[in-house]
Amino acid sequence: MPEPPVVPLRPSPLARLARERDSLRGVIASIGRETDLAPLLARVLEHACALLAADHGAISLVDESRGTVRAAAVRDMPAVRIGDIIPPGVGMVGLVLERRAPVCVRRYAEIPTPIVPALDEHAMIGVPVHWGDAPMGVFALGRAPDASTGRRRPFGARDVETLEEFARHAAIAVHNARRLAAERLRGERLALIAHVGRLVTGDLQRDELLQRAADAIHEILGYENVAIALLLPEDPDTLLLHSLGGGYKRAIGGRHHIPIDRGLMGAAARTREVVLANEAASDPRYLPTPGTDGRQAEVVLPLLAGDRVLGVLNVERREPFAAEDVDGLRIVADQLAVALENAQLYEAAQRAAALEERHRLARELHDSVTQQLFTASLVAQSVGAAYARDMVEGERRASMLVDITRGALAEMRALLTELRPSAEWPVLTIPDAGLARLRGVGLVEAVRTHVASGAVGEVAVDVVDDGWTPQPPAIEETLYRIAREALHNVVKHAHAARAEVRATTRGGVARLTVHDDGAGFDPGTRIGGRRDGGLGLRSMRERAAERGGALHVESAPGRGTTVEAALPLGEADMP
C-alpha cells in the first residue's frame, strides 16, 4: 500500500512570533554592531527575506540631493543591482512613494507601471521607509510562483505588518548611519579648517601656502578638482589661475589667464558673491575645462579683503554641494583671503606693526579656535564607538560635538572679521563662552567647568581653591586663559594621567599653578624644537607679562611639568 503524500504543516502563530522575535533581535544586534550602512541594510534584507519566505528583495533609498532613488541593498532581485537609479514614479518603488503607504499585489504586472517584465507573475509587497514624516525609501520583497505547481504565493496583511517592522529598523539604521556620516564629514571640514589655519599662521611664502591649501582641500575632503585664481594687481579685469589641486593638476597644469567677464570664476570675482552650480553644464556661464565632462557640481568663492577682491577659490566634485559644504569652504576662503592680505602687507612694507599683528593672530588662533578644534577632535573620535554601545550616549556626544564646532566656527568668523578693520568692518570681540562664564562664577569655578566640558579628555584634573579671593576681571581673565592653555598642553603633549590646578592669593600676588605627572620635557629645547608647544608657552608668557607678572616653567623628561603664573596685585586689587 503506497504511503500517503507528506503535507507540509503551516507554522503555528506562536512559532511565527518566535521567528519574528529572533529575526528582529538579529536586526537590532546588527544595528548596534555595524556602522557601515551597506552591510547593515544587506543583513536587514536577508532577515526579512528569510522570515517572510521571499525569493528576492531590495531596499531603495531616496537621494534628496539629486532627487533620485537608488538601490542600496539587493537580494536576488532580477534586473536590479546595488547603485542602480530607479526611475521616478514607476514600478513598485514609485507606487509606494506616491501613496506613502504599503502596496501588496498578487501579480507584479497588476501595478500601474511595471518596469521589470521578469517579475510580472511574482507576488510583491512594498512598504515605505521613513523617519518621522520624511520619506527615506522603499522596502520591497517578492515571491515567485511555486516551481512545481505554478501556484502563486501571495503576501497577506500579517506579512505587511512584519515588513513594516523591518522597515522601521531599516529607517533607524539609515538615520544613525547618516548622522554618523554627517559627524565624520563635520570632523573632516574642521580638520581642513585647522590645517589651513596652521598654513596661514606658518612661515610659508604665498605661492607655497596656496599650493598646499589647494592640495589639502583635495586630499582631506576628497573634492575632485580645486583651483585658486588670483586677481592681477596690474590688470584687475583678469584672473591668473595660480594653484591647482586634484584632477586639475593633470588636466591643466601651468598658469592661465581668465577674463573676469567669462565663466563661473569670473562671475564670482565680478559679483563678490558665492557662485554655486550643482549642475555646472546647465549654467549658461559655465566654460568647459579640458579633462572634465561638465557633469560635476561647481562652487566658486571670492577671496575678499574688506571690499577688495583678491581672487577666487574654485572647487568641483561629482556630488551636489550642500549648504554645510559651502559654509565650510567659506571659512577656508576667508582664511586664504586673510593670508593673501597679510602677505601683501608683509611684502609691501614689512612694517613692525604687521609682524606684531601676525603674532597676535597666531596667539588668538592658538588660544581660542585651536583649543576648541582639539576638543572637538577628542569628542569626534568617541562618537562612533558611543553610538555602537548606546544610541542615547551617541546622540549626546554628537550634540556636544555640534555645540563645540559651532562655537569654533563662530570664533573663527569673528576673528577673521576683526583682522579686516575698516568703517564697514568694525572690530569685534571674539565670543568666548568660557570668558562669559568666568565673569559670572569667578576663576576657580570657571576652570572647573572647563575641565568638566570634556576639554581635558581622559586626564583626571583636580582644581584646588587654595585661599583664592576674587580679583578684577583683567586679572582673572589672564589667569583663566593661562590655565586653559596649560591644560591644553597637558592633554596634547604630556601623556599625563593626572593634573592639578591650584589658585591662591597671598602676599600681594595672584598665583596660578598647573602641575601634571606626564612625560615632561627640556624647557631649553622645546620652544625651538616644537612650533606648537613653543607658541603656547610664548602665549602664556606674553599674557603674564602684559599684567606685569611672570610665567615660570619647571620640567624634565619623565618628571612631569609645573607651570606657574604670578601676577602682582596693586593696592586697588587687594581684597
ABEGO torsion letter per residue (X at the ends): XBBBBBBBBBBBAAAAAAAAAAAAAAAAAAAAABABAAAAAAAAAAAAAAAAGBABBBBBBBBAAAGBBBBABBBGBBGBBBGBBBBBGBEAAAAAAAAGBBBBBABAAABABBABAAAAABBBBBBBBBBEABBAEBBBBBBBBBAAAGBBBBBBAAAAAAAAAAAAAAAAAAAAAAAAAAAAAAAAAAAAAAAAAAAAABABBAAAAAAAAAAAAAAAAGBABBBBBBBBAABAABBBBABBBEAAAAAAEEBBBBBAABEAAAAAAAAGBBBBBABAAABAABBBBBGBAGABBBBBBBBBBEABBAEBBBBBBABBBBAAAAAAAAAAAAAAAAAAAAAAAAAAAGBAAAAAAAAAAAAAAAAAAAAAAAAAAAAAAAAAAAAAABAAAAAAAAAAAAAAAAAAAAAAAAAAAAABBBAABBBBBBBBAAAAAAAAAEAAAAAAAAAAAGAAEABBBBBBBBGBBBBBAAAAAAAAAAAAAAAAAAAAAAGBABBBBBBBBBGGBBBBBBBBABAEBBAAAAAAABAAAAAAAAAAAAAAAAAGBBBBBBBBBGAEBBBBBBBBBBAAABX
